[in-house]
Amino acid sequence: MYYAWDIERFRKALDAGLEETFEGVPFTRAVVRVGAGTEVVCDVEPAETRAMSGPARIFGTPEVPHCLAGIDSYPLTCPPKTLFQAKGATIVGSDAVLGSDGTLYCPEPVETLQALDRALAFNATNRQAFVLQRETSESASICYFCSGGARHLDASALFLPNVEPGNYGSFVFRVLPQILLAAQLGIAFDVIVAADRSHWLIDAFRLANLPLRRILLAEESYGTSFRQVLFFNDFVKEGFFPTSTMESLALLARDVGAAEPKGALYVSRSLSRTRTPHYRPLTNERALEEQARDRGCTIVYPETLTFAEQIRLFASAGRIVGPSGSGMLNAAFARKGTRVLDLESFTVAVRQHAKIYASTGKDYAFAFGQFAGDDSREISVRSWRMPEAIFTAGLDWLFASLA
């Protein structure tokens, strides 16, 4: 995968005059044409303004206060839902398509100079699998890999963009809504191009009653063009679901047999201590699990469950608590009014998680822990602990009678 630090090295090599291959992999340079025009199959649904609601409570004090920016109550507009059809288009990244006319989609079309400025700024973070470079004030070029050499497939591809391949939480709020909308529209396609071949992707197609065509990994398809590529715009901005998407999630929960909400779940990340021991470890999680169990919580390990089991379990819960992460984003499947306590250290995703909880109607709160004093690493991965007093106060709120 050419991603993150690889792209940083690729960018530096291009600046130094690199041509043709990078670390043995061929790449191509092409012109991005701003204002070349876009093809729209249909505007599926207009924009919708909904109320963003802030957390009911905040326990503890975040050590990085700016992580709370944007989680208060205010009107928030969900973008319109749009389906694009790009004929003869090429996959150039895990979230990007280059049209035969030079239009770049990421997945929104870069069709104005302002959109080009935004695309260049985001690409400079090296989170995409290609390099976008400004040529003039009104033009840019793109350098992208050709994994199997430039090739063309005479097929209609359903492209599911996701800038975080292999991340379950990212799948839930970025990709699943696209799959459910594709099913609703009855889209016909020959192949699927996706960021990963995860079991939850395959399960989602089956649950949505969509045909499971062969799946091509985006990173294996870089440089491949198709007869046409079908894909949606990013209509779930930062995890804020439109009403119709929220309703689709509720129908999905019903179809997998969710029961009336009752009981409480503690969503554990303790298994990840073995798999990712240096990524944001919660050092006293075992003690938290015991305390939660004593208050009546069932301890769950989402990564051990099928996708349908996760939907069913969370949709049948009345209260949910756990450290921030992909597993907690299953709360999107829970009924409106479900109480959620999200345990945080610091992540750049606090606002994103707040939008997921708010837009799906949860009564939610955050409890902030403390960084380990002997860990000087970057704060997004630093080890942390949750003080017992803060956790107890959060549990008292979680189990208080619902209004």
PyMOL commands that set and color helices and strands:
alter all, ss='L'
color gray80, all
select helices_A, chain A and resi 5-15+65-68+113-123+168-185+199-207+218-221+237-239+243-255+272-275+285-294+302-304+307-315+327-333+350-359+388-399
alter helices_A, ss='H'
color red, helices_A
select strands_A, chain A and resi 21-22+25-32+40-45+48-52+57-59+74-78+81-87+90-93+96-98+104-105+130-136+139-145+151-160+191-194+214-217+224-232+264-267+297-300+319-323+339-344+363-368+370-371+384-385
alter strands_A, ss='S'
color yellow, strands_A
deselect
rebuild
show_as cartoon
